[in-house]
Amino acid sequence: MAIINSYPTITPTSSDLVLIVDTSKDGNPTKTASVSSLQTSLFPNLAAHADNTAALAAGLTQGQTYQTSGNHSNNNKKNNNRMLYHQQAV
Protein backbone atom coordinates (compact mmCIF):
# COMPACT_ATOMS: atom_id res chain seq x y z
CA MET A 1 0.00 0.00 0.00
CA ALA A 2 1.31 3.44 -0.92
CA ILE A 3 2.17 6.02 1.69
CA ILE A 4 -0.66 8.59 1.64
CA ASN A 5 1.64 11.61 1.59
CA SER A 6 3.35 10.27 -1.55
CA TYR A 7 0.32 11.27 -3.67
CA PRO A 8 0.36 14.72 -5.29
CA THR A 9 -1.98 17.45 -4.08
CA ILE A 10 -4.48 18.54 -6.75
CA THR A 11 -7.47 20.80 -7.18
CA PRO A 12 -10.36 18.35 -7.61
CA THR A 13 -12.88 18.57 -10.44
CA SER A 14 -16.56 17.77 -10.07
CA SER A 15 -16.08 14.33 -11.68
CA ASP A 16 -13.16 13.27 -9.43
CA LEU A 17 -13.86 10.45 -7.00
CA VAL A 18 -13.33 10.42 -3.25
CA LEU A 19 -13.07 7.30 -1.09
CA ILE A 20 -15.65 7.10 1.65
CA VAL A 21 -16.70 4.49 4.21
CA ASP A 22 -20.36 3.53 4.49
CA THR A 23 -20.65 2.85 8.22
CA SER A 24 -24.08 1.25 7.76
CA LYS A 25 -22.59 -1.62 5.72
CA ASP A 26 -20.81 -4.70 7.03
CA GLY A 27 -18.18 -6.52 5.02
CA ASN A 28 -16.97 -4.11 2.34
CA PRO A 29 -18.01 -0.59 3.41
CA THR A 30 -15.54 1.23 1.13
CA LYS A 31 -17.31 3.24 -1.55
CA THR A 32 -16.55 6.10 -3.91
CA ALA A 33 -18.44 9.35 -4.39
CA SER A 34 -17.90 12.10 -6.93
CA VAL A 35 -16.95 15.55 -5.75
CA SER A 36 -20.13 16.80 -7.41
CA SER A 37 -22.36 14.38 -5.46
CA LEU A 38 -20.70 15.38 -2.19
CA GLN A 39 -21.29 19.06 -2.97
CA THR A 40 -24.96 18.35 -3.65
CA SER A 41 -25.32 16.34 -0.45
CA LEU A 42 -23.44 18.74 1.80
CA PHE A 43 -24.67 22.04 0.33
CA PRO A 44 -28.12 21.37 -1.18
CA ASN A 45 -29.61 24.86 -0.82
CA LEU A 46 -26.57 27.09 -0.95
CA ALA A 47 -27.35 30.40 -2.66
CA ALA A 48 -25.34 31.19 -5.81
CA HIS A 49 -23.74 34.62 -6.37
CA ALA A 50 -21.25 35.87 -8.95
CA ASP A 51 -18.85 37.22 -6.34
CA ASN A 52 -18.60 38.70 -2.86
CA THR A 53 -20.04 42.05 -3.95
CA ALA A 54 -23.13 40.34 -5.40
CA ALA A 55 -23.52 38.17 -2.30
CA LEU A 56 -23.46 41.20 -0.01
CA ALA A 57 -25.84 43.13 -2.32
CA ALA A 58 -28.26 40.20 -2.14
CA GLY A 59 -28.38 40.51 1.63
CA LEU A 60 -25.77 38.05 2.87
CA THR A 61 -23.89 39.22 5.91
CA GLN A 62 -20.23 38.76 6.73
CA GLY A 63 -19.45 35.09 7.44
CA GLN A 64 -22.42 33.60 5.57
CA THR A 65 -21.56 30.94 2.98
CA TYR A 66 -22.51 31.09 -0.71
CA GLN A 67 -21.43 29.39 -3.93
CA THR A 68 -19.84 30.62 -7.13
CA SER A 69 -18.92 28.61 -10.20
CA GLY A 70 -16.11 28.88 -12.70
CA ASN A 71 -13.52 27.18 -14.83
CA HIS A 72 -10.45 25.86 -13.09
CA SER A 73 -6.94 25.16 -14.19
CA ASN A 74 -5.02 22.20 -12.80
CA ASN A 75 -1.27 21.76 -13.20
CA ASN A 76 -1.18 24.48 -15.88
CA LYS A 77 -3.68 22.60 -18.08
CA LYS A 78 -7.05 24.17 -18.85
CA ASN A 79 -9.83 22.19 -17.19
CA ASN A 80 -13.28 22.63 -18.70
CA ASN A 81 -15.13 21.03 -15.80
CA ARG A 82 -17.20 23.49 -13.84
CA MET A 83 -17.08 23.24 -10.10
CA LEU A 84 -18.72 25.09 -7.27
CA TYR A 85 -16.71 27.18 -4.87
CA HIS A 86 -18.06 27.71 -1.39
CA GLN A 87 -17.10 31.07 -0.03
CA GLN A 88 -17.94 33.20 2.94
CA ALA A 89 -19.02 36.79 2.59
CA VAL A 90 -16.38 39.20 3.92
C-alpha positions in Angstrom: 0.0 0.0 0.0 1.3 3.4 -0.9 2.2 6.0 1.7 -0.7 8.6 1.6 1.6 11.6 1.6 3.3 10.3 -1.6 0.3 11.3 -3.7 0.4 14.7 -5.3 -2.0 17.5 -4.1 -4.5 18.5 -6.8 -7.5 20.8 -7.2 -10.4 18.3 -7.6 -12.9 18.6 -10.4 -16.6 17.8 -10.1 -16.1 14.3 -11.7 -13.2 13.3 -9.4 -13.9 10.5 -7.0 -13.3 10.4 -3.3 -13.1 7.3 -1.1 -15.7 7.1 1.7 -16.7 4.5 4.2 -20.4 3.5 4.5 -20.6 2.9 8.2 -24.1 1.3 7.8 -22.6 -1.6 5.7 -20.8 -4.7 7.0 -18.2 -6.5 5.0 -17.0 -4.1 2.3 -18.0 -0.6 3.4 -15.5 1.2 1.1 -17.3 3.2 -1.5 -16.5 6.1 -3.9 -18.4 9.3 -4.4 -17.9 12.1 -6.9 -16.9 15.6 -5.7 -20.1 16.8 -7.4 -22.4 14.4 -5.5 -20.7 15.4 -2.2 -21.3 19.1 -3.0 -25.0 18.3 -3.7 -25.3 16.3 -0.5 -23.4 18.7 1.8 -24.7 22.0 0.3 -28.1 21.4 -1.2 -29.6 24.9 -0.8 -26.6 27.1 -1.0 -27.3 30.4 -2.7 -25.3 31.2 -5.8 -23.7 34.6 -6.4 -21.3 35.9 -8.9 -18.8 37.2 -6.3 -18.6 38.7 -2.9 -20.0 42.1 -4.0 -23.1 40.3 -5.4 -23.5 38.2 -2.3 -23.5 41.2 0.0 -25.8 43.1 -2.3 -28.3 40.2 -2.1 -28.4 40.5 1.6 -25.8 38.1 2.9 -23.9 39.2 5.9 -20.2 38.8 6.7 -19.4 35.1 7.4 -22.4 33.6 5.6 -21.6 30.9 3.0 -22.5 31.1 -0.7 -21.4 29.4 -3.9 -19.8 30.6 -7.1 -18.9 28.6 -10.2 -16.1 28.9 -12.7 -13.5 27.2 -14.8 -10.5 25.9 -13.1 -6.9 25.2 -14.2 -5.0 22.2 -12.8 -1.3 21.8 -13.2 -1.2 24.5 -15.9 -3.7 22.6 -18.1 -7.0 24.2 -18.9 -9.8 22.2 -17.2 -13.3 22.6 -18.7 -15.1 21.0 -15.8 -17.2 23.5 -13.8 -17.1 23.2 -10.1 -18.7 25.1 -7.3 -16.7 27.2 -4.9 -18.1 27.7 -1.4 -17.1 31.1 0.0 -17.9 33.2 2.9 -19.0 36.8 2.6 -16.4 39.2 3.9 
